[in-house]
Amino acid sequence: MSATRTYLTTEQLAERIHYDVCSIRNTLLDSYLIEGRHYIRPFGRRKLLFIWEAIEADWLSSTHDSIGMMVEYPEVANG
């Protein structure tokens, strides 16, 4: 039994995840989106095809809320 895969262009992925195309290429590519897992280069070409099921699975399994952020609040003068 073979798994169905949905291949998306960069523009289609941008529309689906509400990111700018440039952000996908410049920020997410090879940092969060890994070649061979999240995208392929068919026939060794420049064009990228993203594998939606792999992206969605990793997206849903990640726990972004667990990352702590330091926030500094300005002191409020009592008076």
C-alpha positions in Angstrom: 0.0 0.0 0.0 1.5 3.4 -1.0 0.9 6.6 0.8 -0.6 9.4 -1.1 1.5 12.5 -1.3 0.5 16.0 -2.1 3.2 18.0 -3.9 3.0 21.8 -3.7 4.9 24.5 -5.4 6.4 27.2 -3.2 3.5 29.5 -4.1 0.9 26.9 -3.2 2.7 26.2 0.1 2.9 29.9 0.9 -0.9 30.2 0.4 -1.6 27.2 2.5 0.5 28.1 5.5 0.0 31.9 5.1 3.7 32.7 4.7 5.4 34.9 2.1 7.1 33.0 -0.7 10.4 34.9 0.1 10.1 33.9 3.8 9.8 30.2 2.8 12.9 30.4 0.5 15.0 32.6 2.8 14.1 31.5 6.3 12.3 28.2 6.4 14.2 26.3 3.7 17.0 24.1 5.1 16.3 25.4 8.6 12.9 23.9 9.2 12.1 22.4 5.8 14.6 19.7 5.0 15.4 18.4 1.5 14.4 14.8 1.1 11.9 15.0 4.0 9.8 18.2 3.4 10.7 18.9 -0.2 12.3 17.5 -3.3 14.0 18.9 -6.4 12.5 16.8 -9.3 15.1 15.7 -11.9 17.8 17.7 -10.0 16.3 21.0 -11.2 15.9 24.3 -9.4 12.1 24.0 -9.0 11.1 22.8 -5.5 8.1 20.6 -4.7 7.0 20.5 -1.1 5.5 17.3 0.4 2.5 18.6 2.3 1.9 15.5 4.5 5.5 15.6 5.9 5.2 19.3 6.6 1.8 19.0 8.2 2.9 16.0 10.3 5.9 17.9 11.7 4.0 21.1 12.1 1.3 19.3 14.2 3.8 17.3 16.3 5.9 20.3 17.2 5.4 22.1 20.5 6.3 25.7 19.8 4.6 26.7 23.1 7.2 25.0 25.1 9.9 27.5 24.1 10.3 30.0 26.9 10.8 33.6 26.0 12.3 36.3 28.3 10.1 39.3 28.4 11.1 42.5 30.2 8.3 44.8 31.4 8.9 48.4 32.1 8.7 49.4 35.7 5.6 51.4 36.5 6.0 54.2 39.0 3.6 54.1 41.9 2.2 57.4 42.5 
